[in-house]
Amino acid sequence: MSVDTQFETVIGLEVHAQLLSESKAFAPVSNRFGSAPNTNVTPLCLGHPGTLPVPNENLIRYAVKLGLATHCKIARKSIFARKNYFYPDMPKGYQISQFETPICYEGYMDIETEERGERRIGITRIHMEEDAGKSIHDQDPHNSLIDLNRAGTPLLEIVSEPDLRSPEEAGAYMRKIWQMVRYLGVCDGNMEEGSLRCDANVSIRPVGQKEFGTRTEIKNLNSFRNVERAIAYEVERQKEVLLSGGSIIQQTILWDPVEMKTRQMRSKEEAHDYRYFPEPDIPPVIVTDEMMEEIRLEIPELPEERKKRYVESFSLSMDDAEMLTEDRPFSEFFEALLEQGARAKPAANLINTEIRRILNERGGTIAGFPVDAKRLAGLIQLREKDAISSSAMQQILEAMLDSEKDAEALAGELNLMQVSDSGSLEPMVEQVLAENQDEVKRYLQGKVGLIGFFVGQIMKKSKGQAHPAKVKELVEKKIQDYA
């Protein structure tokens, strides 16, 4: 029996999403990323005695919104808890979180991988908490530095059931969370800045065994690739330990993306190590029927629903629909093109090919694309009317990036409008046929493939402006005069 069929991998993810909120979770101070160290702080962030936390309303509303979108039950009454946390990046010595009564629980999210197809992954809970500050170990040779700007940042922690069975599934689940929080507008999903990161609990067990194996926790994975690579490495490490007669030690580990391996951070804490107890300074969180309905109405059409609509209503391919709905700004741009009169298929094709190419080359986001939907719809309509060729469409789009003129005006300036009237084309057709008598005879003798030669010659004479289909039609008509 191979190693791969001897063991089953069991993975659960704890995803932390920093919320798009102007202020912190419990203090009226800026939550902006990138400020000078230790400037976005208050006495509460610094752990001064006598300070009292006041919950940010967005923390609660965003939690409910994400919970509803992930099919969770919503606790109408939940409480905050103190999680004792004795590290210097949290000066007050505890983190305000939730323990026994999370605001959202028993939800799920569907994922799909090539390996195992579509699967439903349970969500144990989504709870509210504040982030810790940041310890910096590589800027001073003798000391660790502390930046408390992040201390108190509002977080949602999304805890999955141990339902994931491979690194690929973990990556797919993480991508689905990234997509969901961005669609809902609760988190920007910027993993490089730490806005979205996860801890992975990884264990293996003999195939057929019901009991879970001893798990390790990989902390602070901040990219899809690192999630998959770190879990794959840890699974192989655990297999090697067990096959050599050893046992897995429960511990917290870090992933080193340079060395491409894990290293021990500390022994794994359990809930009792944190000595949770109810937060005495914050009253229970009450979610009313009115609040639930308000938040439900704020939830946009979500990716799966939108993708299905694009396929069924607009006859888009599944690949095109997936690309358009992967990120909400792309989908909204597509919808804006439709509102301006563009047809769905050419609009999808323009976004998924040319616009994505331009963004990759020039940088920037679709939300800041320099050509608005109205002008782009005009470009699409020019091509739909056969007034310009596909290559001319690309040239006009490039010109539009640095101009405020519409597509038709630029097509005229650049001499890219296709000529299709017979009066302008017939002289060129007659000239080409007269100059190529040998080819005309061969065509009339049955070498009909030479039609492409004649069309090509006429396109050269017109400097690409002649309408190819109209030219072909005229050649087929005029050449009969030589029969």
Secondary structure, 3 states (H helix, E strand, C coil): CCHHHHEEEEEEEEEEEECCCCECCCCCCECCCCCCCCCCCCCCCCCCCCCCCCCCHHHHHHHHHHHHHCCCEECCEECCEEEECCCCCCCCCEEEECCCCCCEEEEEEEEEECCCEEEEEEEEEEEEEECCCEEECCCCCCCCEEECCCCCCEEEEEEECCCECCHHHHHHHHHHHHHHHHHHCCCCCCCCCCCEEEEEEEEEEECCCCCCCCCEEEEEECCHHHHHHHHHHHHHHHHHHHHCCCCCCCEEEEEECCCCEEEEEEECCCHHHHCCEECCCCCCEECCHHHHHHHHHHCCCCHHHHHHHHHHHHCCCHHHHHHHHCCHHHHHHHHHHHHCCCCHHHHHHHHHHHHHHHHHHHCCCHHHCCCCHHHHHHHHHHHHCCCCCHHHHHHHHHHHCCCCCCHHHHHHHCCCCCECCHHHHHHHHHHHHHHCHHHHHHHHCCCHHHHHHHHHHHHHHCCCCECHHHHHHHHHHHHHHHC
